[in-house]
């Protein structure tokens, strides 16, 4: 089983071919193809390549399925004994991606 560790949006993800993942928002339309080029590690059937910091020549082809917003998270600030309360909501933008081929 081939897998790779990619870096995008300040985070790292372990991915394999055919997997669907939600990542930080990318500036691309739904249905478009996308190439990840910041590959930190690639492991195949017999070999493992570790980058310093990235693996040269390694790429991951992916297809963007949809752009969306996550469920609302409540941000509540409270100070006791001072009547201080603030309630705020936040919905994070995300991009859902289906991983295609891992090239290394």
DSSP file (Angstrom, degrees, kcal/mol; ACC not computed):
  #  RESIDUE AA STRUCTURE BP1 BP2  ACC     N-H-->O    O-->H-N    N-H-->O    O-->H-N    TCO  KAPPA ALPHA  PHI   PSI    X-CA   Y-CA   Z-CA
    1    1 A X              0   0    0      0, 0.0     2,-0.4     0, 0.0    42,-0.0   0.000 360.0 360.0 360.0 123.3    0.0    0.0    0.0
    2    2 A X        +     0   0    0     40,-0.0    15,-0.7    15,-0.0     2,-0.3  -0.712 360.0 165.8 -89.1 133.8    1.5    3.3   -1.1
    3    3 A X  E     -AB  16  43A   0     40,-2.2    40,-2.8    -2,-0.4     2,-0.3  -0.955  14.8-163.3-141.9 165.2    1.0    6.3    1.1
    4    4 A X  E     -AB  15  42A   0     11,-2.5    11,-3.1    -2,-0.3     2,-0.5  -0.962  18.3-133.6-143.2 158.0    2.5    9.8    1.4
    5    5 A X  E     -AB  14  41A   0     36,-2.3    35,-2.9    -2,-0.3    36,-1.2  -0.977  31.6-174.3-114.8 119.6    2.6   12.6    4.0
    6    6 A X  E     -AB  13  39A   0      7,-2.4     7,-2.2    -2,-0.5     2,-0.5  -0.718  18.3-138.6-111.9 161.7    1.8   16.0    2.4
    7    7 A X  E     +A   12   0A   0     31,-2.1     2,-0.3    -2,-0.3    31,-0.3  -0.985  34.9 146.9-121.3 125.3    1.9   19.5    3.8
    8    8 A X  E >   +A   11   0A   0      3,-2.3     3,-1.4    -2,-0.5    16,-0.3  -0.962  63.9   9.1-155.6 139.9   -0.8   22.0    3.0
    9    9 A X  T 3  S-     0   0    0     -2,-0.3     3,-0.1     1,-0.3    16,-0.1   0.777 127.6 -60.6  64.1  27.0   -2.4   24.9    4.9
   10   10 A X  T 3  S+     0   0    0      1,-0.3     2,-0.3    14,-0.1    -1,-0.3   0.573 119.2  96.4  78.1   8.2    0.2   24.7    7.7
   11   11 A X  E <   -A    8   0A   0     -3,-1.4    -3,-2.3    13,-0.0     2,-0.4  -0.838  67.1-130.2-126.9 164.0   -0.8   21.1    8.5
   12   12 A X  E     -A    7   0A   0     -2,-0.3     2,-0.4    -5,-0.2    -5,-0.2  -0.943  20.9-169.1-118.1 140.1    0.4   17.6    7.6
   13   13 A X  E     -A    6   0A   0     -7,-2.2    -7,-2.4    -2,-0.4     2,-0.6  -0.983  19.3-140.4-130.4 136.8   -1.8   14.8    6.3
   14   14 A X  E     +A    5   0A   0     -2,-0.4     2,-0.3    -9,-0.2    -9,-0.2  -0.874  37.4 175.4 -93.0 121.7   -1.1   11.1    5.8
   15   15 A X  E     -A    4   0A   0    -11,-3.1   -11,-2.5    -2,-0.6     2,-0.3  -0.880  20.4-169.5-129.4 157.1   -2.9   10.1    2.5
   16   16 A X  E >   -A    3   0A   0     -2,-0.3     3,-1.6   -13,-0.2    83,-0.2  -0.915  45.2 -71.8-137.2 166.9   -3.2    7.1    0.2
   17   17 A X  T 3  S+     0   0    0    -15,-0.7    83,-0.2    -2,-0.3    84,-0.1  -0.323 116.3  16.4 -65.0 136.2   -4.7    6.7   -3.2
   18   18 A X  T 3  S+     0   0    0     81,-2.0    -1,-0.2     1,-0.3     2,-0.2   0.394  92.3 135.1  86.2  -2.4   -8.5    6.9   -3.5
   19   19 A X    <   -     0   0    0     -3,-1.6    80,-2.9    81,-0.1     2,-0.5  -0.521  46.9-143.1 -82.3 146.3   -8.9    8.6   -0.1
   20   20 A X  E     +D   98   0B   0     78,-0.2     2,-0.3    -2,-0.2    78,-0.2  -0.938  26.8 172.7-108.1 130.2  -11.1   11.6    0.5
   21   21 A X  E     -D   97   0B   0     76,-2.5    76,-2.8    -2,-0.5     2,-0.5  -0.953  31.2-130.4-136.0 155.4   -9.9   14.2    3.0
   22   22 A X  E     +D   96   0B   0     -2,-0.3     2,-0.2    74,-0.2    74,-0.2  -0.930  37.0 170.3-103.4 125.5  -11.0   17.7    4.2
   23   23 A X  E     -D   95   0B   0     72,-2.5    72,-2.2    -2,-0.5     3,-0.1  -0.733  42.5 -66.3-126.4 174.7   -8.2   20.2    4.2
   24   24 A X  E    S-D   94   0B   0    -16,-0.3    70,-0.2    -2,-0.2    -1,-0.1  -0.260  76.4 -73.8 -59.6 153.0   -7.7   23.9    4.6
   25   25 A X        -     0   0    0     68,-0.6     2,-0.3    69,-0.1    -1,-0.2  -0.211  48.5-159.9 -59.2 132.5   -9.4   26.0    1.8
   26   26 A X        -     0   0    0      2,-0.1     2,-1.7    -3,-0.1    -1,-0.1  -0.862  25.3-118.4-108.4 146.9   -7.6   26.0   -1.5
   27   27 A X  S    S+     0   0    0     -2,-0.3     2,-0.3     2,-0.0    -2,-0.0  -0.595  76.8 101.0 -86.4  79.4   -8.2   28.7   -4.2
   28   28 A X  S    S-     0   0    0     -2,-1.7    -2,-0.1     4,-0.0     2,-0.1  -0.979  71.7-102.8-155.8 156.0   -9.6   26.4   -6.9
   29   29 A X    >   -     0   0    0     -2,-0.3     3,-1.5     1,-0.1    35,-0.2  -0.425  44.2 -93.2 -81.0 156.0  -13.0   25.5   -8.3
   30   30 A X  T 3  S+     0   0    0      1,-0.2    35,-0.2    -2,-0.1    -1,-0.1  -0.470 113.0  29.6 -65.7 137.9  -14.8   22.3   -7.6
   31   31 A X  T 3  S+     0   0    0     33,-3.2    -1,-0.2     1,-0.3     2,-0.1   0.278  93.3 123.6  93.7  -9.7  -14.1   19.7  -10.2
   32   32 A X    <   -     0   0    0     -3,-1.5    32,-2.7    32,-0.1    -1,-0.3  -0.431  63.1-116.2 -82.2 158.4  -10.6   21.0  -11.0
   33   33 A X  E     -E   63   0B   0     30,-0.2     2,-0.4    -2,-0.1    30,-0.2  -0.703  30.8-167.0 -91.0 147.7   -7.4   18.9  -10.7
   34   34 A X  E     -E   62   0B   0     28,-3.1    28,-2.8    -2,-0.3     2,-0.5  -0.993  11.5-148.8-138.2 142.8   -4.8   20.0   -8.2
   35   35 A X  E     -E   61   0B   0     -2,-0.4     2,-0.5    26,-0.2    26,-0.2  -0.957   6.6-153.9-115.0 122.7   -1.2   18.9   -7.7
   36   36 A X  E     +E   60   0B   0     24,-2.8    24,-2.0    -2,-0.5     3,-0.1  -0.841  17.9 172.2 -91.1 127.5    0.4   18.8   -4.2
   37   37 A X        +     0   0    0     -2,-0.5     2,-1.3    22,-0.2    21,-0.2   0.508  54.8  87.2-115.4  -7.2    4.2   19.3   -4.5
   38   38 A X        +     0   0    0    -31,-0.3   -31,-2.1    22,-0.1     2,-0.6  -0.686  56.8 166.2 -93.1  83.2    5.2   19.6   -0.8
   39   39 A X  E     -B    6   0A   0     -2,-1.3    16,-2.9    16,-0.3   -33,-0.2  -0.884  18.9-178.2-103.8 120.9    5.6   15.9   -0.1
   40   40 A X  E     +     0   0A   0    -35,-2.9    11,-2.6    -2,-0.6     2,-0.3   0.809  69.7   5.4 -88.6 -32.8    7.5   15.1    3.2
   41   41 A X  E     -BC   5  50A   0    -36,-1.2   -36,-2.3     9,-0.2     2,-0.4  -0.990  55.3-167.1-153.8 142.3    7.5   11.3    2.9
   42   42 A X  E     -BC   4  49A   0      7,-2.5     7,-3.3    -2,-0.3     2,-0.5  -0.997   7.3-172.3-132.0 128.4    6.6    8.7    0.4
   43   43 A X  E     +BC   3  48A   0    -40,-2.8   -40,-2.2    -2,-0.4     5,-0.2  -0.981   8.7 176.8-124.2 122.6    6.3    5.0    1.2
   44   44 A X        -     0   0    0      3,-3.3   -41,-0.0    -2,-0.5    -2,-0.0  -0.185  51.6 -75.1-103.2-161.6    5.8    2.4   -1.5
   45   45 A X  S    S+     0   0    0      1,-0.1     3,-0.1    -2,-0.1   -43,-0.0   0.886 126.3   5.6 -65.3 -39.8    5.6   -1.4   -1.4
   46   46 A X  S    S+     0   0    0      1,-0.1     2,-0.3     0, 0.0    -1,-0.1   0.592 123.3  54.6-121.7 -17.6    9.4   -1.8   -1.0
   47   47 A X        -     0   0    0      2,-0.0    -3,-3.3     0, 0.0     2,-0.4  -0.868  52.6-157.5-127.9 156.4   10.9    1.6   -0.6
   48   48 A X  E     -C   43   0A   0     -2,-0.3     2,-0.5    -5,-0.2    -5,-0.2  -0.999   7.9-164.2-129.7 130.5   10.6    4.7    1.6
   49   49 A X  E     -C   42   0A   0     -7,-3.3    -7,-2.5    -2,-0.4     2,-0.5  -0.971   4.0-166.7-117.2 126.1   11.7    8.2    0.6
   50   50 A X  E     -C   41   0A   0     -2,-0.5    -9,-0.2    -9,-0.2     2,-0.1  -0.940  15.4-137.3-113.1 130.7   12.1   10.8    3.3
   51   51 A X        -     0   0    0    -11,-2.6     4,-0.3    -2,-0.5     2,-0.2  -0.426  10.7-127.4 -86.8 160.1   12.5   14.5    2.2
   52   52 A X  S    S-     0   0    0      2,-1.1     2,-0.1    -2,-0.1   -12,-0.0  -0.622 103.8 -37.7-130.8  75.5   14.9   17.1    3.6
   53   53 A X  S    S+     0   0    0     -2,-0.2    -2,-0.3   -13,-0.1     2,-0.3  -0.982 146.2  18.4 -86.9 -18.6   12.4   18.9    4.0
   54   54 A X  S    S-     0   0    0     -4,-0.1    -2,-1.1    -2,-0.1     2,-0.5  -0.843  77.1-112.4-116.8 152.4   10.6   17.8    0.7
   55   55 A X    >   -     0   0    0    -16,-2.9     3,-1.2    -2,-0.3   -16,-0.3  -0.696  38.7-124.0 -79.6 124.0   11.0   14.7   -1.5
   56   56 A X  T 3  S+     0   0    0     -2,-0.5     3,-0.1     1,-0.2    -1,-0.1  -0.498  88.9   8.7 -72.9 134.1   12.4   15.9   -4.9
   57   57 A X  T 3  S+     0   0    0      1,-0.3     2,-0.3    -2,-0.2    -1,-0.2   0.399  95.4 128.3  81.7  -2.9   10.3   14.9   -7.9
   58   58 A X    <   +     0   0    0     -3,-1.2     2,-0.3   -21,-0.2    -1,-0.3  -0.696  29.4 168.0 -90.1 138.9    7.4   13.6   -5.8
   59   59 A X  E     - F   0 103B   0     44,-2.5    44,-3.1    -2,-0.3     2,-0.5  -0.974  25.9-146.7-143.9 155.6    3.9   14.8   -6.5
   60   60 A X  E     -EF  36 102B   0    -24,-2.0   -24,-2.8    -2,-0.3     2,-0.4  -0.986  14.1-150.0-126.6 120.8    0.3   13.9   -5.6
   61   61 A X  E     +E   35   0B   0     40,-2.7    39,-3.0    -2,-0.5     2,-0.3  -0.734  25.0 171.5 -88.7 136.1   -2.5   14.4   -8.1
   62   62 A X  E     -EF  34  99B   0    -28,-2.8   -28,-3.1    -2,-0.4     2,-0.4  -0.950  28.2-134.7-142.5 160.5   -5.9   15.1   -6.6
   63   63 A X  E     -EF  33  98B   0     35,-2.6    35,-2.8    -2,-0.3     2,-0.6  -0.971  22.8-128.4-118.7 132.5   -9.3   16.2   -7.7
   64   64 A X  E     - F   0  97B   0    -32,-2.7   -33,-3.2    -2,-0.4    33,-0.2  -0.695  24.7-178.8 -82.3 120.3  -11.3   18.9   -5.8
   65   65 A X  E     -     0   0B   0     31,-2.6     2,-0.3    -2,-0.6    -1,-0.2   0.916  58.2 -23.8 -86.0 -48.7  -14.7   17.6   -4.9
   66   66 A X  E     - F   0  96B   0     30,-1.3    30,-2.9   -36,-0.1     2,-0.4  -0.995  46.0-129.6-161.2 158.4  -16.3   20.6   -3.2
   67   67 A X  E     + F   0  95B   0     -2,-0.3     2,-0.3    28,-0.2    28,-0.2  -0.886  45.6 144.2-105.0 143.1  -15.7   23.8   -1.3
   68   68 A X  E     - F   0  94B   0     26,-2.5    26,-2.7    -2,-0.4     2,-0.4  -0.926  44.4-103.5-161.3-174.7  -17.6   24.2    2.0
   69   69 A X  E     - F   0  93B   0     -2,-0.3    24,-0.2    24,-0.2     3,-0.1  -0.983  33.6-126.1-127.5 140.1  -17.9   25.4    5.5
   70   70 A X        -     0   0    0     22,-3.0     3,-0.1    -2,-0.4    24,-0.0  -0.085  43.3 -71.2 -74.3 175.8  -17.6   23.2    8.6
   71   71 A X        -     0   0    0      1,-0.1    21,-0.4    20,-0.1     2,-0.2  -0.311  64.7 -87.3 -65.4 155.2  -20.2   23.0   11.5
   72   72 A X        -     0   0    0     19,-0.1     2,-0.4    -3,-0.1    19,-0.2  -0.446  37.9-156.4 -71.3 133.0  -20.4   26.0   13.7
   73   73 A X  E     -G   90   0C   0     17,-2.7    17,-1.9    -2,-0.2     2,-0.5  -0.918  15.2-132.0-106.2 135.5  -18.0   26.1   16.7
   74   74 A X  E     -G   89   0C   0     -2,-0.4     2,-0.6    15,-0.2    15,-0.2  -0.758  14.1-162.6 -91.3 128.9  -19.0   28.3   19.7
   75   75 A X  E     +G   88   0C   0     13,-4.1    13,-2.6    -2,-0.5     2,-0.5  -0.952  15.5 179.6-110.2 112.6  -16.3   30.6   21.1
   76   76 A X  E     -G   87   0C   0     -2,-0.6     2,-0.4    11,-0.2    11,-0.2  -0.962  10.6-167.0-122.3 121.5  -17.4   31.7   24.6
   77   77 A X  E     +G   86   0C   0      9,-2.8     9,-2.3    -2,-0.5     2,-0.4  -0.886  13.5 174.5-107.5 138.1  -15.3   34.0   26.8
   78   78 A X  E     -G   85   0C   0     -2,-0.4     2,-0.5     7,-0.2     7,-0.2  -0.988  19.6-169.3-148.8 130.9  -16.2   34.4   30.4
   79   79 A X  E > > -G   84   0C   0      5,-2.0     3,-1.0    -2,-0.4     5,-1.0  -0.988  29.5-127.7-117.8 125.6  -14.6   36.2   33.4
   80   80 A X  T 3 5S+     0   0    0     -2,-0.5     5,-0.0     1,-0.2    -2,-0.0  -0.392  84.4  11.2 -72.9 150.1  -16.0   35.2   36.8
   81   81 A X  T 3 5S+     0   0    0      1,-0.1    -1,-0.2    -2,-0.1     0, 0.0   0.488 113.4  76.8  67.0   7.9  -17.3   37.9   39.2
   82   82 A X  T < 5S-     0   0    0     -3,-1.0    -2,-0.1     2,-0.1    -1,-0.1   0.341  98.3-119.4-126.9   6.4  -17.1   40.7   36.6
   83   83 A X  T   5 +     0   0    0     -4,-0.3     2,-0.7     1,-0.2    -3,-0.1   0.818  61.0 151.0  57.8  34.2  -20.3   40.1   34.5
   84   84 A X  E   < +G   79   0C   0     -5,-1.0    -5,-2.0     2,-0.0     2,-0.3  -0.872   8.8 152.1-101.5 116.0  -18.1   39.6   31.4
   85   85 A X  E     +G   78   0C   0     -2,-0.7     2,-0.4    -7,-0.2    -7,-0.2  -0.988  14.8 176.2-143.0 132.0  -19.5   37.2   28.8
   86   86 A X  E     -G   77   0C   0     -9,-2.3    -9,-2.8    -2,-0.3     2,-0.5  -0.987   7.5-168.4-136.7 127.8  -19.0   37.1   25.0
   87   87 A X  E     +G   76   0C   0     -2,-0.4     2,-0.3   -11,-0.2   -11,-0.2  -0.965  14.9 164.8-118.6 129.6  -20.5   34.5   22.7
   88   88 A X  E     -G   75   0C   0    -13,-2.6   -13,-4.1    -2,-0.5     2,-0.3  -0.986  22.7-143.7-142.3 148.1  -19.3   34.2   19.2
   89   89 A X  E     -G   74   0C   0     -2,-0.3     2,-0.3   -15,-0.2   -15,-0.2  -0.815  12.0-167.3-112.3 156.0  -19.6   31.5   16.5
   90   90 A X  E     -G   73   0C   0    -17,-1.9   -17,-2.7    -2,-0.3     2,-0.5  -0.990   9.2-166.8-145.1 132.9  -17.1   30.5   13.8
   91   91 A X        -     0   0    0     -2,-0.3     2,-0.3   -19,-0.2   -19,-0.1  -0.975  20.2-143.7-120.6 116.9  -17.4   28.3   10.7
   92   92 A X        -     0   0    0     -2,-0.5   -22,-3.0   -21,-0.4     2,-0.2  -0.585  14.0-126.2 -82.1 136.4  -14.1   27.3    9.1
   93   93 A X  E     + F   0  69B   0     -2,-0.3   -68,-0.6   -24,-0.2     2,-0.3  -0.555  35.3 177.0 -76.1 144.6  -13.8   27.0    5.3
   94   94 A X  E     -DF  24  68B   0    -26,-2.7   -26,-2.5    -2,-0.2     2,-0.4  -0.946  26.1-139.3-143.5 165.2  -12.6   23.7    3.9
   95   95 A X  E     -DF  23  67B   0    -72,-2.2   -72,-2.5    -2,-0.3     2,-0.5  -0.999  16.3-143.9-125.6 127.7  -11.9   22.0    0.6
   96   96 A X  E     -DF  22  66B   0    -30,-2.9   -31,-2.6    -2,-0.4   -30,-1.3  -0.826  25.1-174.0 -94.5 128.6  -12.8   18.3    0.2
   97   97 A X  E     -DF  21  64B   0    -76,-2.8   -76,-2.5    -2,-0.5     2,-0.5  -0.944  22.0-148.9-127.6 139.5  -10.3   16.5   -2.0
   98   98 A X  E     -DF  20  63B   0    -35,-2.8   -35,-2.6    -2,-0.4     2,-0.3  -0.952  27.0-130.4-107.3 123.6  -10.1   13.0   -3.5
   99   99 A X  E     + F   0  62B   0    -80,-2.9   -81,-2.0    -2,-0.5   -37,-0.2  -0.524  29.2 177.5 -76.0 132.7   -6.5   11.8   -3.8
  100  100 A X  E     -     0   0B   0    -39,-3.0     2,-0.4     1,-0.3   -82,-0.3   0.650  50.9  -6.2 -98.1-104.6   -5.6   10.4   -7.2
  101  101 A X  E     -     0   0B   0    -84,-0.1   -40,-2.7   -83,-0.1     2,-0.6  -0.794  52.1-144.3-104.8 139.1   -2.1    9.1   -8.1
  102  102 A X  E     - F   0  60B   0     -2,-0.4     2,-0.5   -42,-0.2   -42,-0.2  -0.904  21.2-163.7 -99.0 117.7    1.0    9.4   -5.9
  103  103 A X  E       F   0  59B   0    -44,-3.1   -44,-2.5    -2,-0.6    -2,-0.0  -0.898 360.0 360.0-108.0 124.0    4.0   10.0   -8.2
  104  104 A X              0   0    0     -2,-0.5    -1,-0.1   -46,-0.2   -46,-0.1   0.330 360.0 360.0-149.3 360.0    7.6    9.4   -6.9
